[in-house]
């Protein structure tokens, strides 16, 4: 299938069950002026009624007392690191994807180093044993006069290679996430254009207001619309709020690349805390409310946990929800508009119904909704 938005490449299959054309100007490059001001398309699950226009601030009017709203509290960390090859020079860009091995001991007591998988540019020049001096923020880019910046004081080493990724080892005593918080960049998706790097606004707006646990390299974007006052208004209406954790992986950055025509996703770590399991059980037992997931990440966490027998602590999931999948927990979904051919769109089509989702996306395009991470939202109930 084809797309004018930087989505999946020509010749790929539309596994979500439908394709759509999106004018490039509909890809939101900036967030709405206010989080709650984003538009909201109200859709009846498996319904044939035309979608209704609303705004996110009116979300309490669409929910009812007894509903349980579940959010993903994972925090995006500045996972994009820039550096120079040592000693030959040459700019390198790394996107930390996930930890391969993180010592359980404190850095000062551990005898081993953290190892992480990363996407890299230019990957072909990074052989095993290559050393990379990390630089602060956008300093890794060549200067206008061609002068190379001086190397940073943290040097990592390529310790392995895989299909489309490399493995890097940090110096013993260095915590990768703590280092990234000091020198890294917010890893905005490739369809958000930032030639000179993320802005100060991106640092706050590409993050939910309730984000706490660092680990995601892409935002759980449906939650970007929620604010503390809105959550309080939901509570006043009798809507309970619960949390899960799902650390978002690299799917956003891999969409459209060769070999990405299937719906398989890389394993992602998630946790459904006991308090959330109890809240779900209460909601189901009462019969008065619905479990409403904020985002596809929350949906995957809940449905993965149900299939795995509600495991304790952080565990991994590779669950793909596509047309034909059943939903054991989630009864409502707040979500953004997603790339054609993506596993996220497949999940939405599975939940809403393929034809319902198709009509909703046609309506969103026709009515001028903004798409993708900084775009508008859809509520399926």
SEDRENSE-422666 format. One record per residue (C-alpha): residue number from 1; x, y, z; residue in one letter. Coordinates in pm, 1 decimal, padded with zeros to 6 digits, always signed. Layout:
% residues N
ATOM | num | X | Y | Z | residu
ATOM | NUM | X | Y | Z | A;
...
END
This chain:
% residues 381
ATOM | num | X | Y | Z | residu
ATOM | 1 | +00000.0 | +00000.0 | +00000.0 | X;
ATOM | 2 | +00109.8 | +00358.6 | -00039.4 | X;
ATOM | 3 | +00083.5 | +00670.3 | +00169.6 | X;
ATOM | 4 | +00186.9 | +01030.3 | +00121.0 | X;
ATOM | 5 | +00268.2 | +01063.3 | +00490.6 | X;
ATOM | 6 | +00591.1 | +00872.3 | +00525.0 | X;
ATOM | 7 | +00393.2 | +00561.9 | +00621.1 | X;
ATOM | 8 | +00439.6 | +00202.6 | +00499.6 | X;
ATOM | 9 | +00612.8 | +00161.9 | +00166.6 | X;
ATOM | 10 | +00452.4 | +00068.9 | -00162.3 | X;
ATOM | 11 | +00385.0 | -00300.8 | -00200.6 | X;
ATOM | 12 | +00314.9 | -00364.4 | +00166.3 | X;
ATOM | 13 | -00006.8 | -00522.5 | +00285.1 | X;
ATOM | 14 | -00272.1 | -00333.2 | +00479.2 | X;
ATOM | 15 | -00313.6 | -00583.1 | +00763.7 | X;
ATOM | 16 | -00550.4 | -00356.8 | +00955.1 | X;
ATOM | 17 | -00812.1 | -00421.8 | +00688.7 | X;
ATOM | 18 | -00816.8 | -00078.5 | +00523.3 | X;
ATOM | 19 | -00591.0 | +00189.5 | +00383.3 | X;
ATOM | 20 | -00642.9 | +00562.5 | +00361.6 | X;
ATOM | 21 | -00486.6 | +00863.6 | +00193.2 | X;
ATOM | 22 | -00372.0 | +01148.6 | +00412.8 | X;
ATOM | 23 | -00266.2 | +01490.7 | +00282.1 | X;
ATOM | 24 | +00074.9 | +01574.9 | +00433.6 | X;
ATOM | 25 | -00059.0 | +01896.6 | +00585.6 | X;
ATOM | 26 | -00286.7 | +01688.8 | +00812.0 | X;
ATOM | 27 | +00013.8 | +01544.2 | +00999.2 | X;
ATOM | 28 | +00027.2 | +01756.9 | +01313.9 | X;
ATOM | 29 | +00367.4 | +01920.6 | +01354.5 | X;
ATOM | 30 | +00276.4 | +02099.9 | +01677.1 | X;
ATOM | 31 | +00044.4 | +02007.5 | +01964.3 | X;
ATOM | 32 | -00285.9 | +02186.5 | +02013.1 | X;
ATOM | 33 | -00252.8 | +02518.8 | +02194.9 | X;
ATOM | 34 | -00407.3 | +02350.7 | +02499.6 | X;
ATOM | 35 | -00414.5 | +01976.9 | +02565.4 | X;
ATOM | 36 | -00790.6 | +01965.8 | +02620.6 | X;
ATOM | 37 | -00855.9 | +02173.7 | +02307.2 | X;
ATOM | 38 | -00780.9 | +01883.8 | +02072.2 | X;
ATOM | 39 | -01077.1 | +01765.9 | +01868.5 | X;
ATOM | 40 | -01246.3 | +01438.4 | +01961.4 | X;
ATOM | 41 | -01432.0 | +01212.9 | +01718.3 | X;
ATOM | 42 | -01700.6 | +01013.3 | +01901.9 | X;
ATOM | 43 | -01752.4 | +00667.6 | +01745.7 | X;
ATOM | 44 | -01999.8 | +00392.2 | +01834.4 | X;
ATOM | 45 | -01820.8 | +00057.8 | +01851.0 | X;
ATOM | 46 | -01933.6 | -00175.3 | +01570.3 | X;
ATOM | 47 | -02194.2 | +00088.4 | +01487.8 | X;
ATOM | 48 | -02316.1 | +00243.0 | +01163.3 | X;
ATOM | 49 | -02410.4 | +00585.5 | +01297.3 | X;
ATOM | 50 | -02202.6 | +00878.3 | +01164.5 | X;
ATOM | 51 | -01918.0 | +00976.7 | +01398.3 | X;
ATOM | 52 | -01988.9 | +01284.0 | +01611.0 | X;
ATOM | 53 | -01758.2 | +01583.7 | +01653.4 | X;
ATOM | 54 | -01656.4 | +01687.9 | +02001.1 | X;
ATOM | 55 | -01349.9 | +01814.5 | +02191.8 | X;
ATOM | 56 | -01138.1 | +01642.4 | +02453.5 | X;
ATOM | 57 | -01248.0 | +01880.5 | +02731.1 | X;
ATOM | 58 | -01598.8 | +01732.5 | +02691.8 | X;
ATOM | 59 | -01476.5 | +01380.6 | +02770.4 | X;
ATOM | 60 | -01666.2 | +01373.5 | +03104.9 | X;
ATOM | 61 | -01993.2 | +01411.7 | +02913.0 | X;
ATOM | 62 | -01917.8 | +01095.1 | +02715.7 | X;
ATOM | 63 | -01836.5 | +00881.6 | +03020.0 | X;
ATOM | 64 | -02057.9 | +00788.9 | +03313.6 | X;
ATOM | 65 | -02035.0 | +00719.9 | +03684.2 | X;
ATOM | 66 | -01885.3 | +00378.5 | +03742.8 | X;
ATOM | 67 | -01656.0 | +00387.0 | +03439.1 | X;
ATOM | 68 | -01288.8 | +00309.3 | +03493.8 | X;
ATOM | 69 | -01038.8 | +00510.6 | +03289.4 | X;
ATOM | 70 | -00700.4 | +00337.5 | +03266.5 | X;
ATOM | 71 | -00388.9 | +00536.5 | +03170.3 | X;
ATOM | 72 | -00027.2 | +00445.0 | +03093.7 | X;
ATOM | 73 | +00210.3 | +00620.9 | +03333.4 | X;
ATOM | 74 | +00528.3 | +00531.2 | +03141.7 | X;
ATOM | 75 | +00756.1 | +00828.8 | +03085.3 | X;
ATOM | 76 | +00942.2 | +00908.6 | +02762.9 | X;
ATOM | 77 | +01312.8 | +00950.4 | +02829.8 | X;
ATOM | 78 | +01553.9 | +01141.0 | +02600.1 | X;
ATOM | 79 | +01659.5 | +00824.1 | +02420.8 | X;
ATOM | 80 | +01823.8 | +00987.2 | +02117.8 | X;
ATOM | 81 | +02198.4 | +01021.5 | +02171.5 | X;
ATOM | 82 | +02446.9 | +01185.6 | +01938.2 | X;
ATOM | 83 | +02818.6 | +01123.3 | +01922.6 | X;
ATOM | 84 | +03138.8 | +01084.3 | +01721.3 | X;
ATOM | 85 | +03325.0 | +00772.8 | +01620.9 | X;
ATOM | 86 | +03656.1 | +00737.7 | +01805.2 | X;
ATOM | 87 | +03922.4 | +00800.3 | +01687.5 | X;
ATOM | 88 | +03827.5 | +00859.9 | +01323.9 | X;
ATOM | 89 | +03543.2 | +01105.0 | +01381.0 | X;
ATOM | 90 | +03216.0 | +01106.6 | +01191.1 | X;
ATOM | 91 | +02872.6 | +01180.9 | +01335.9 | X;
ATOM | 92 | +02668.0 | +00899.6 | +01490.2 | X;
ATOM | 93 | +02306.6 | +00902.2 | +01603.3 | X;
ATOM | 94 | +02179.9 | +00638.3 | +01845.8 | X;
ATOM | 95 | +01824.5 | +00566.4 | +01955.1 | X;
ATOM | 96 | +01818.5 | +00351.1 | +02267.3 | X;
ATOM | 97 | +01553.0 | +00082.5 | +02222.0 | X;
ATOM | 98 | +01577.4 | -00133.2 | +02530.7 | X;
ATOM | 99 | +01811.5 | -00271.5 | +02790.7 | X;
ATOM | 100 | +01976.3 | -00604.6 | +02718.1 | X;
ATOM | 101 | +02142.9 | -00629.5 | +03057.4 | X;
ATOM | 102 | +02117.4 | -00386.7 | +03348.2 | X;
ATOM | 103 | +02312.9 | -00491.6 | +03659.8 | X;
ATOM | 104 | +02096.9 | -00518.4 | +03971.4 | X;
ATOM | 105 | +02370.2 | -00375.4 | +04192.7 | X;
ATOM | 106 | +02428.3 | +00000.2 | +04228.9 | X;
ATOM | 107 | +02673.9 | +00137.5 | +03970.1 | X;
ATOM | 108 | +02953.4 | +00176.8 | +04222.1 | X;
ATOM | 109 | +02919.6 | -00186.4 | +04337.1 | X;
ATOM | 110 | +02860.2 | -00358.4 | +04003.6 | X;
ATOM | 111 | +03140.3 | -00523.6 | +03808.7 | X;
ATOM | 112 | +02943.3 | -00535.1 | +03484.1 | X;
ATOM | 113 | +02828.9 | -00266.2 | +03241.8 | X;
ATOM | 114 | +02483.6 | -00185.3 | +03110.4 | X;
ATOM | 115 | +02418.5 | -00305.9 | +02757.7 | X;
ATOM | 116 | +02141.3 | -00165.1 | +02538.5 | X;
ATOM | 117 | +02000.5 | -00231.0 | +02194.8 | X;
ATOM | 118 | +01991.1 | +00075.1 | +01974.3 | X;
ATOM | 119 | +01894.7 | +00187.4 | +01627.9 | X;
ATOM | 120 | +02187.5 | +00369.2 | +01470.7 | X;
ATOM | 121 | +02280.2 | +00597.2 | +01183.7 | X;
ATOM | 122 | +02497.2 | +00521.8 | +00994.6 | X;
ATOM | 123 | +02462.2 | +00160.8 | +01112.5 | X;
ATOM | 124 | +02676.5 | +00012.8 | +00833.6 | X;
ATOM | 125 | +02989.2 | +00185.8 | +00966.2 | X;
ATOM | 126 | +02949.7 | +00069.0 | +01323.9 | X;
ATOM | 127 | +03129.8 | -00261.3 | +01353.2 | X;
ATOM | 128 | +03173.4 | -00456.0 | +01674.1 | X;
ATOM | 129 | +03439.0 | -00288.7 | +01887.7 | X;
ATOM | 130 | +03373.3 | +00058.8 | +01746.5 | X;
ATOM | 131 | +03392.1 | +00324.8 | +02017.7 | X;
ATOM | 132 | +03159.0 | +00624.8 | +02019.3 | X;
ATOM | 133 | +03209.3 | +00942.0 | +02223.5 | X;
ATOM | 134 | +02869.8 | +01076.6 | +02325.7 | X;
ATOM | 135 | +02792.2 | +01447.8 | +02292.6 | X;
ATOM | 136 | +02531.3 | +01670.4 | +02448.5 | X;
ATOM | 137 | +02206.0 | +01717.1 | +02258.2 | X;
ATOM | 138 | +02231.3 | +01845.1 | +01901.8 | X;
ATOM | 139 | +02608.6 | +01896.5 | +01928.9 | X;
ATOM | 140 | +02648.9 | +01564.2 | +01748.8 | X;
ATOM | 141 | +02554.3 | +01732.1 | +01419.4 | X;
ATOM | 142 | +02830.6 | +01888.7 | +01208.1 | X;
ATOM | 143 | +02883.8 | +02257.9 | +01270.7 | X;
ATOM | 144 | +02806.4 | +02503.3 | +00985.9 | X;
ATOM | 145 | +03178.4 | +02552.9 | +00908.5 | X;
ATOM | 146 | +03242.3 | +02177.9 | +00898.1 | X;
ATOM | 147 | +03439.9 | +02173.3 | +01224.0 | X;
ATOM | 148 | +03390.1 | +01860.2 | +01430.3 | X;
ATOM | 149 | +03290.7 | +01905.1 | +01792.3 | X;
ATOM | 150 | +03523.7 | +01777.7 | +02061.4 | X;
ATOM | 151 | +03433.6 | +01430.6 | +02196.4 | X;
ATOM | 152 | +03230.0 | +01392.7 | +02512.4 | X;
ATOM | 153 | +03357.7 | +01233.2 | +02830.1 | X;
ATOM | 154 | +03141.5 | +00919.8 | +02805.3 | X;
ATOM | 155 | +03250.6 | +00663.2 | +02547.8 | X;
ATOM | 156 | +03037.5 | +00359.3 | +02461.7 | X;
ATOM | 157 | +03138.8 | +00056.9 | +02257.1 | X;
ATOM | 158 | +02951.3 | -00146.4 | +01998.1 | X;
ATOM | 159 | +02933.7 | -00490.6 | +02158.0 | X;
ATOM | 160 | +02711.7 | -00670.7 | +01907.7 | X;
ATOM | 161 | +02499.0 | -00643.1 | +01595.5 | X;
ATOM | 162 | +02162.5 | -00778.8 | +01488.0 | X;
ATOM | 163 | +01913.5 | -00739.3 | +01206.8 | X;
ATOM | 164 | +01859.0 | -00364.4 | +01192.3 | X;
ATOM | 165 | +02006.3 | -00285.6 | +01533.6 | X;
ATOM | 166 | +02331.4 | -00272.7 | +01727.0 | X;
ATOM | 167 | +02415.5 | -00346.2 | +02088.2 | X;
ATOM | 168 | +02618.7 | -00094.1 | +02283.2 | X;
ATOM | 169 | +02797.4 | -00126.3 | +02616.6 | X;
ATOM | 170 | +02817.3 | +00169.2 | +02853.4 | X;
ATOM | 171 | +03114.4 | +00222.4 | +03082.3 | X;
ATOM | 172 | +03085.2 | +00044.1 | +03416.3 | X;
ATOM | 173 | +02913.1 | +00269.2 | +03666.6 | X;
ATOM | 174 | +02712.8 | +00463.7 | +03405.2 | X;
ATOM | 175 | +02335.0 | +00431.3 | +03408.9 | X;
ATOM | 176 | +02208.2 | +00475.9 | +03053.0 | X;
ATOM | 177 | +01876.6 | +00641.9 | +03137.7 | X;
ATOM | 178 | +02039.9 | +00881.0 | +03385.6 | X;
ATOM | 179 | +02298.7 | +00974.1 | +03122.6 | X;
ATOM | 180 | +02028.0 | +01021.1 | +02858.2 | X;
ATOM | 181 | +01838.6 | +01253.9 | +03091.1 | X;
ATOM | 182 | +02148.3 | +01476.9 | +03097.6 | X;
ATOM | 183 | +02262.7 | +01473.2 | +02735.7 | X;
ATOM | 184 | +01991.2 | +01309.8 | +02524.9 | X;
ATOM | 185 | +01713.3 | +01444.5 | +02303.8 | X;
ATOM | 186 | +01341.3 | +01373.4 | +02312.5 | X;
ATOM | 187 | +01291.9 | +01099.2 | +02048.4 | X;
ATOM | 188 | +01020.7 | +01258.8 | +01835.1 | X;
ATOM | 189 | +00870.7 | +01040.2 | +01558.9 | X;
ATOM | 190 | +01019.2 | +01087.9 | +01210.1 | X;
ATOM | 191 | +00702.3 | +01250.0 | +01074.1 | X;
ATOM | 192 | +00740.3 | +01543.8 | +01317.4 | X;
ATOM | 193 | +00990.8 | +01769.9 | +01144.5 | X;
ATOM | 194 | +01253.5 | +01925.0 | +01370.3 | X;
ATOM | 195 | +01562.8 | +02007.1 | +01157.6 | X;
ATOM | 196 | +01741.7 | +02167.1 | +01454.1 | X;
ATOM | 197 | +01621.2 | +01920.5 | +01714.8 | X;
ATOM | 198 | +01328.9 | +01908.2 | +01960.3 | X;
ATOM | 199 | +01208.9 | +02234.2 | +02111.2 | X;
ATOM | 200 | +01152.7 | +02324.3 | +02474.8 | X;
ATOM | 201 | +00779.4 | +02281.1 | +02410.1 | X;
ATOM | 202 | +00839.0 | +01925.8 | +02288.3 | X;
ATOM | 203 | +01007.6 | +01842.6 | +02618.6 | X;
ATOM | 204 | +00683.3 | +01905.0 | +02806.6 | X;
ATOM | 205 | +00412.0 | +01841.2 | +02548.0 | X;
ATOM | 206 | +00548.2 | +01508.9 | +02420.9 | X;
ATOM | 207 | +00487.5 | +01372.6 | +02770.7 | X;
ATOM | 208 | +00168.9 | +01294.8 | +02962.3 | X;
ATOM | 209 | +00097.8 | +01496.2 | +03277.1 | X;
ATOM | 210 | +00099.6 | +01176.2 | +03486.4 | X;
ATOM | 211 | +00417.2 | +01020.5 | +03339.1 | X;
ATOM | 212 | +00641.8 | +00885.8 | +03615.9 | X;
ATOM | 213 | +00840.2 | +00575.2 | +03521.8 | X;
ATOM | 214 | +01104.4 | +00633.3 | +03250.3 | X;
ATOM | 215 | +01132.3 | +00366.8 | +02982.8 | X;
ATOM | 216 | +00937.7 | +00467.7 | +02670.6 | X;
ATOM | 217 | +01101.1 | +00592.2 | +02351.7 | X;
ATOM | 218 | +00768.6 | +00714.1 | +02209.7 | X;
ATOM | 219 | +00480.7 | +00876.5 | +02392.9 | X;
ATOM | 220 | +00153.1 | +00696.8 | +02466.7 | X;
ATOM | 221 | -00006.5 | +00971.2 | +02261.7 | X;
ATOM | 222 | -00374.9 | +00941.7 | +02354.7 | X;
ATOM | 223 | -00278.5 | +01049.9 | +02704.8 | X;
ATOM | 224 | -00116.6 | +01370.8 | +02578.3 | X;
ATOM | 225 | -00465.0 | +01528.0 | +02572.3 | X;
ATOM | 226 | -00540.9 | +01475.0 | +02940.8 | X;
ATOM | 227 | -00479.6 | +01737.7 | +03209.5 | X;
ATOM | 228 | -00501.7 | +01737.0 | +03588.3 | X;
ATOM | 229 | -00818.7 | +01954.6 | +03584.9 | X;
ATOM | 230 | -00980.1 | +01719.6 | +03332.7 | X;
ATOM | 231 | -00895.0 | +01417.0 | +03545.6 | X;
ATOM | 232 | -01047.3 | +01594.7 | +03847.5 | X;
ATOM | 233 | -01367.8 | +01663.9 | +03652.1 | X;
ATOM | 234 | -01385.1 | +01297.9 | +03557.3 | X;
ATOM | 235 | -01348.5 | +01204.9 | +03923.3 | X;
ATOM | 236 | -01630.4 | +01442.5 | +04017.4 | X;
ATOM | 237 | -01849.3 | +01264.4 | +03762.9 | X;
ATOM | 238 | -01777.8 | +00931.5 | +03929.3 | X;
ATOM | 239 | -01516.5 | +00803.9 | +03684.2 | X;
ATOM | 240 | -01230.5 | +00620.7 | +03856.8 | X;
ATOM | 241 | -00877.4 | +00646.3 | +03717.9 | X;
ATOM | 242 | -00626.3 | +00359.7 | +03735.4 | X;
ATOM | 243 | -00275.8 | +00314.7 | +03594.3 | X;
ATOM | 244 | -00066.0 | +00062.7 | +03406.7 | X;
ATOM | 245 | +00287.9 | +00079.4 | +03274.6 | X;
ATOM | 246 | +00383.7 | -00014.7 | +02919.9 | X;
ATOM | 247 | +00720.9 | +00110.3 | +02800.1 | X;
ATOM | 248 | +00668.3 | +00196.4 | +02434.0 | X;
ATOM | 249 | +00920.4 | +00044.0 | +02193.3 | X;
ATOM | 250 | +01053.2 | +00137.1 | +01848.4 | X;
ATOM | 251 | +00751.5 | +00054.7 | +01628.3 | X;
ATOM | 252 | +00688.5 | +00425.4 | +01554.8 | X;
ATOM | 253 | +01042.3 | +00462.4 | +01418.9 | X;
ATOM | 254 | +01038.8 | +00137.6 | +01219.2 | X;
ATOM | 255 | +00704.9 | +00184.0 | +01040.4 | X;
ATOM | 256 | +00750.8 | +00196.0 | +00665.5 | X;
ATOM | 257 | +01099.6 | +00048.2 | +00660.4 | X;
ATOM | 258 | +01172.8 | -00249.2 | +00432.4 | X;
ATOM | 259 | +01071.3 | -00575.2 | +00591.2 | X;
ATOM | 260 | +00813.5 | -00409.6 | +00819.3 | X;
ATOM | 261 | +00508.1 | -00523.8 | +00623.5 | X;
ATOM | 262 | +00385.2 | -00758.4 | +00897.9 | X;
ATOM | 263 | +00218.0 | -00671.5 | +01224.3 | X;
ATOM | 264 | +00483.2 | -00831.6 | +01446.1 | X;
ATOM | 265 | +00605.1 | -00596.5 | +01717.5 | X;
ATOM | 266 | +00916.5 | -00601.9 | +01930.4 | X;
ATOM | 267 | +00863.3 | -00717.8 | +02290.9 | X;
ATOM | 268 | +00762.1 | -00436.1 | +02523.8 | X;
ATOM | 269 | +00771.2 | -00437.7 | +02904.1 | X;
ATOM | 270 | +00447.6 | -00381.2 | +03092.9 | X;
ATOM | 271 | +00296.6 | -00403.9 | +03439.2 | X;
ATOM | 272 | -00060.4 | -00400.8 | +03566.8 | X;
ATOM | 273 | -00038.3 | -00314.3 | +03938.8 | X;
ATOM | 274 | -00255.8 | -00495.3 | +04195.1 | X;
ATOM | 275 | -00462.1 | -00179.3 | +04258.9 | X;
ATOM | 276 | -00553.4 | -00164.4 | +03889.9 | X;
ATOM | 277 | -00644.6 | -00532.8 | +03880.0 | X;
ATOM | 278 | -00871.5 | -00475.7 | +04177.7 | X;
ATOM | 279 | -01032.0 | -00170.2 | +04016.6 | X;
ATOM | 280 | -01101.7 | -00369.9 | +03700.6 | X;
ATOM | 281 | -01258.3 | -00651.1 | +03901.6 | X;
ATOM | 282 | -01482.3 | -00402.8 | +04087.1 | X;
ATOM | 283 | -01590.7 | -00236.6 | +03763.3 | X;
ATOM | 284 | -01670.6 | -00567.0 | +03595.7 | X;
ATOM | 285 | -01856.2 | -00697.6 | +03901.4 | X;
ATOM | 286 | -02071.3 | -00385.9 | +03938.4 | X;
ATOM | 287 | -02206.8 | -00402.4 | +03584.9 | X;
ATOM | 288 | -02252.7 | -00026.3 | +03599.9 | X;
ATOM | 289 | -01935.3 | +00090.6 | +03433.0 | X;
ATOM | 290 | -01692.9 | +00017.6 | +03151.7 | X;
ATOM | 291 | -01316.4 | -00025.2 | +03140.2 | X;
ATOM | 292 | -01198.4 | +00253.9 | +02909.6 | X;
ATOM | 293 | -00835.3 | +00239.6 | +02797.1 | X;
ATOM | 294 | -00644.0 | +00557.6 | +02720.0 | X;
ATOM | 295 | -00443.8 | +00451.1 | +02418.2 | X;
ATOM | 296 | -00340.4 | +00137.5 | +02236.9 | X;
ATOM | 297 | -00050.8 | +00088.4 | +02481.2 | X;
ATOM | 298 | -00286.5 | +00065.2 | +02777.5 | X;
ATOM | 299 | -00506.8 | -00169.8 | +02577.8 | X;
ATOM | 300 | -00213.3 | -00400.3 | +02499.8 | X;
ATOM | 301 | -00106.0 | -00401.5 | +02864.5 | X;
ATOM | 302 | -00452.9 | -00494.8 | +02989.9 | X;
ATOM | 303 | -00524.8 | -00755.5 | +02724.7 | X;
ATOM | 304 | -00175.7 | -00904.2 | +02760.3 | X;
ATOM | 305 | -00216.6 | -00932.0 | +03136.5 | X;
ATOM | 306 | -00555.6 | -01100.4 | +03103.3 | X;
ATOM | 307 | -00416.4 | -01359.4 | +02861.8 | X;
ATOM | 308 | -00113.2 | -01421.7 | +03084.8 | X;
ATOM | 309 | -00314.8 | -01469.3 | +03405.0 | X;
ATOM | 310 | -00243.7 | -01122.6 | +03549.6 | X;
ATOM | 311 | +00130.4 | -01159.4 | +03621.7 | X;
ATOM | 312 | +00309.2 | -00962.8 | +03894.0 | X;
ATOM | 313 | +00576.9 | -00703.8 | +03819.1 | X;
ATOM | 314 | +00729.6 | -00600.1 | +03487.3 | X;
ATOM | 315 | +00695.0 | -00865.7 | +03217.0 | X;
ATOM | 316 | +00716.0 | -00865.9 | +02837.2 | X;
ATOM | 317 | +00448.2 | -00883.8 | +02572.8 | X;
ATOM | 318 | +00452.5 | -00924.4 | +02196.1 | X;
ATOM | 319 | +00073.9 | -00937.9 | +02170.5 | X;
ATOM | 320 | -00072.0 | -00814.5 | +01842.2 | X;
ATOM | 321 | -00442.4 | -00729.2 | +01837.8 | X;
ATOM | 322 | -00585.6 | -00727.3 | +01486.8 | X;
ATOM | 323 | -00925.7 | -00786.4 | +01322.8 | X;
ATOM | 324 | -01053.1 | -01116.3 | +01458.6 | X;
ATOM | 325 | -00897.7 | -01067.1 | +01803.4 | X;
ATOM | 326 | -01123.5 | -01069.9 | +02108.0 | X;
ATOM | 327 | -01103.1 | -00814.3 | +02387.7 | X;
ATOM | 328 | -01135.2 | -00960.0 | +02736.1 | X;
ATOM | 329 | -01096.4 | -00642.6 | +02943.7 | X;
ATOM | 330 | -01127.7 | -00320.0 | +02744.2 | X;
ATOM | 331 | -01475.8 | -00188.2 | +02662.9 | X;
ATOM | 332 | -01391.5 | +00165.1 | +02552.2 | X;
ATOM | 333 | -01091.9 | +00324.6 | +02382.3 | X;
ATOM | 334 | -00954.8 | +00678.4 | +02364.2 | X;
ATOM | 335 | -00693.3 | +00688.3 | +02089.8 | X;
ATOM | 336 | -00519.4 | +00912.0 | +01837.2 | X;
ATOM | 337 | -00523.1 | +00856.8 | +01459.8 | X;
ATOM | 338 | -00254.1 | +00613.8 | +01344.1 | X;
ATOM | 339 | -00036.8 | +00535.2 | +01042.5 | X;
ATOM | 340 | -00174.9 | +00309.3 | +00768.2 | X;
ATOM | 341 | -00058.0 | -00049.9 | +00798.9 | X;
ATOM | 342 | +00056.4 | -00009.4 | +01159.8 | X;
ATOM | 343 | -00015.8 | -00248.9 | +01444.5 | X;
ATOM | 344 | -00184.1 | +00045.5 | +01620.9 | X;
ATOM | 345 | -00436.9 | +00091.4 | +01341.3 | X;
ATOM | 346 | -00490.5 | -00286.1 | +01337.1 | X;
ATOM | 347 | -00579.4 | -00272.2 | +01706.2 | X;
ATOM | 348 | -00825.4 | +00014.4 | +01651.3 | X;
ATOM | 349 | -00988.1 | -00170.4 | +01360.0 | X;
ATOM | 350 | -01014.6 | -00483.7 | +01571.6 | X;
ATOM | 351 | -01176.7 | -00297.8 | +01858.7 | X;
ATOM | 352 | -01410.7 | -00065.6 | +01669.4 | X;
ATOM | 353 | -01482.0 | -00299.0 | +01378.9 | X;
ATOM | 354 | -01306.9 | -00265.3 | +01045.5 | X;
ATOM | 355 | -01590.0 | -00088.5 | +00864.1 | X;
ATOM | 356 | -01664.7 | +00135.2 | +01161.4 | X;
ATOM | 357 | -01298.5 | +00233.7 | +01183.6 | X;
ATOM | 358 | -01282.1 | +00291.8 | +00808.9 | X;
ATOM | 359 | -01581.2 | +00528.0 | +00821.1 | X;
ATOM | 360 | -01434.0 | +00707.1 | +01120.6 | X;
ATOM | 361 | -01102.5 | +00767.0 | +00945.2 | X;
ATOM | 362 | -01279.1 | +00884.7 | +00630.2 | X;
ATOM | 363 | -01479.5 | +01127.9 | +00843.7 | X;
ATOM | 364 | -01165.3 | +01248.0 | +01023.8 | X;
ATOM | 365 | -00984.0 | +01314.9 | +00695.7 | X;
ATOM | 366 | -01288.8 | +01483.3 | +00543.1 | X;
ATOM | 367 | -01352.2 | +01702.7 | +00846.8 | X;
ATOM | 368 | -00994.9 | +01824.2 | +00876.9 | X;
ATOM | 369 | -00882.3 | +01640.8 | +01189.7 | X;
ATOM | 370 | -00510.2 | +01646.0 | +01271.9 | X;
ATOM | 371 | -00328.8 | +01310.9 | +01265.7 | X;
ATOM | 372 | -00061.0 | +01115.8 | +01453.9 | X;
ATOM | 373 | +00123.7 | +01191.5 | +01776.3 | X;
ATOM | 374 | +00039.2 | +01561.3 | +01812.5 | X;
ATOM | 375 | -00295.8 | +01522.0 | +01642.5 | X;
ATOM | 376 | -00658.9 | +01489.6 | +01751.0 | X;
ATOM | 377 | -00829.5 | +01195.3 | +01919.9 | X;
ATOM | 378 | -01107.9 | +00942.1 | +01875.6 | X;
ATOM | 379 | -01329.2 | +00790.9 | +02144.6 | X;
ATOM | 380 | -01476.8 | +00448.9 | +02069.7 | X;
ATOM | 381 | -01757.0 | +00335.6 | +02302.1 | X;
END
